[in-house]
């Protein structure tokens, strides 16, 4: 979060941080596999 605040005007850095965040978030699904299967 500090890196985002420090690079508000740097689109390239923000895009890099966004990609890192997406990769990290994808490792922690909100629901376990098969949760919605009946």
N, CA and C atoms as an extended XYZ file, in Angstrom:
114
Properties=species:S:1:pos:R:3:atomname:S:1:resname:S:1:resid:I:1 pbc="F F F"
N         0.826       -1.177        0.000 N   UNK     1
C         0.000        0.000        0.000 CA  UNK     1
C         0.879        1.253        0.000 C   UNK     1
N         1.973        1.195        0.723 N   UNK     2
C         2.877        2.344        0.741 CA  UNK     2
C         3.462        2.601       -0.634 C   UNK     2
N         3.766        1.529       -1.369 N   UNK     3
C         4.314        1.704       -2.717 CA  UNK     3
C         3.303        2.376       -3.633 C   UNK     3
N         2.035        2.033       -3.489 N   UNK     4
C         0.990        2.663       -4.302 CA  UNK     4
C         0.921        4.152       -3.975 C   UNK     4
N         0.905        4.475       -2.690 N   UNK     5
C         0.826        5.874       -2.276 CA  UNK     5
C         2.042        6.670       -2.744 C   UNK     5
N         3.197        6.026       -2.783 N   UNK     6
C         4.421        6.713       -3.186 CA  UNK     6
C         4.548        6.855       -4.700 C   UNK     6
N         3.717        6.142       -5.451 N   UNK     7
C         3.827        6.145       -6.917 CA  UNK     7
C         2.514        6.495       -7.605 C   UNK     7
N         1.767        7.391       -7.030 N   UNK     8
C         0.443        7.737       -7.542 CA  UNK     8
C         0.486        8.180       -9.004 C   UNK     8
N         1.527        8.867       -9.401 N   UNK     9
C         1.618        9.396      -10.765 CA  UNK     9
C         2.420        8.508      -11.715 C   UNK     9
N         2.878        7.360      -11.251 N   UNK    10
C         3.710        6.475      -12.066 CA  UNK    10
C         2.871        5.292      -12.539 C   UNK    10
N         2.272        5.432      -13.722 N   UNK    11
C         1.364        4.397      -14.229 CA  UNK    11
C         2.056        3.054      -14.402 C   UNK    11
N         3.285        3.054      -14.864 N   UNK    12
C         4.008        1.795      -15.065 CA  UNK    12
C         4.185        1.059      -13.739 C   UNK    12
N         4.550        1.785      -12.699 N   UNK    13
C         4.738        1.165      -11.379 CA  UNK    13
C         3.399        0.686      -10.827 C   UNK    13
N         2.349        1.473      -11.007 N   UNK    14
C         1.028        1.070      -10.527 CA  UNK    14
C         0.544       -0.186      -11.243 C   UNK    14
N         0.804       -0.279      -12.543 N   UNK    15
C         0.431       -1.484      -13.289 CA  UNK    15
C         1.197       -2.698      -12.772 C   UNK    15
N         2.477       -2.502      -12.452 N   UNK    16
C         3.293       -3.586      -11.904 CA  UNK    16
C         2.744       -4.043      -10.548 C   UNK    16
N         2.410       -3.089       -9.695 N   UNK    17
C         1.869       -3.418       -8.376 CA  UNK    17
C         0.508       -4.095       -8.489 C   UNK    17
N        -0.292       -3.665       -9.452 N   UNK    18
C        -1.605       -4.278       -9.676 CA  UNK    18
C        -1.443       -5.741      -10.085 C   UNK    18
N        -0.480       -6.014      -10.946 N   UNK    19
C        -0.223       -7.390      -11.377 CA  UNK    19
C         0.251       -8.243      -10.206 C   UNK    19
N         1.103       -7.678       -9.366 N   UNK    20
C         1.578       -8.412       -8.188 CA  UNK    20
C         0.418       -8.713       -7.244 C   UNK    20
N        -0.449       -7.740       -7.040 N   UNK    21
C        -1.595       -7.930       -6.155 CA  UNK    21
C        -2.541       -8.989       -6.712 C   UNK    21
N        -2.798       -8.956       -8.009 N   UNK    22
C        -3.685       -9.945       -8.630 CA  UNK    22
C        -3.119      -11.351       -8.478 C   UNK    22
N        -1.805      -11.495       -8.649 N   UNK    23
C        -1.173      -12.807       -8.499 CA  UNK    23
C        -1.300      -13.299       -7.061 C   UNK    23
N        -1.103      -12.421       -6.107 N   UNK    24
C        -1.209      -12.801       -4.702 CA  UNK    24
C        -2.646      -13.159       -4.333 C   UNK    24
N        -3.590      -12.344       -4.766 N   UNK    25
C        -5.001      -12.578       -4.456 CA  UNK    25
C        -5.478      -13.900       -5.044 C   UNK    25
N        -4.987      -14.253       -6.218 N   UNK    26
C        -5.424      -15.496       -6.860 CA  UNK    26
C        -4.981      -16.732       -6.083 C   UNK    26
N        -4.000      -16.590       -5.207 N   UNK    27
C        -3.529      -17.712       -4.388 CA  UNK    27
C        -4.450      -17.986       -3.196 C   UNK    27
N        -5.358      -17.075       -2.913 N   UNK    28
C        -6.244      -17.204       -1.765 CA  UNK    28
C        -7.699      -17.047       -2.202 C   UNK    28
N        -8.310      -18.113       -2.724 N   UNK    29
C        -9.701      -18.016       -3.187 CA  UNK    29
C       -10.648      -17.712       -2.023 C   UNK    29
N       -11.737      -17.031       -2.334 N   UNK    30
C       -12.713      -16.678       -1.305 CA  UNK    30
C       -13.470      -17.893       -0.790 C   UNK    30
N       -13.684      -18.859       -1.656 N   UNK    31
C       -14.431      -20.053       -1.290 CA  UNK    31
C       -13.617      -21.286       -1.660 C   UNK    31
N       -13.686      -22.336       -0.858 N   UNK    32
C       -12.956      -23.556       -1.201 CA  UNK    32
C       -13.492      -24.191       -2.477 C   UNK    32
N       -12.631      -24.935       -3.157 N   UNK    33
C       -13.024      -25.603       -4.394 CA  UNK    33
C       -14.220      -26.514       -4.124 C   UNK    33
N       -15.225      -26.446       -4.981 N   UNK    34
C       -16.415      -27.273       -4.843 CA  UNK    34
C       -17.469      -26.708       -3.905 C   UNK    34
N       -17.257      -25.526       -3.371 N   UNK    35
C       -18.170      -24.928       -2.399 CA  UNK    35
C       -19.585      -24.763       -2.941 C   UNK    35
N       -19.706      -24.401       -4.217 N   UNK    36
C       -21.016      -24.140       -4.794 CA  UNK    36
C       -21.620      -25.347       -5.501 C   UNK    36
N       -20.943      -26.473       -5.470 N   UNK    37
C       -21.476      -27.675       -6.113 CA  UNK    37
C       -22.447      -28.369       -5.164 C   UNK    37
N       -23.561      -28.795       -5.700 N   UNK    38
C       -24.570      -29.466       -4.856 CA  UNK    38
C       -24.363      -30.944       -4.796 C   UNK    38
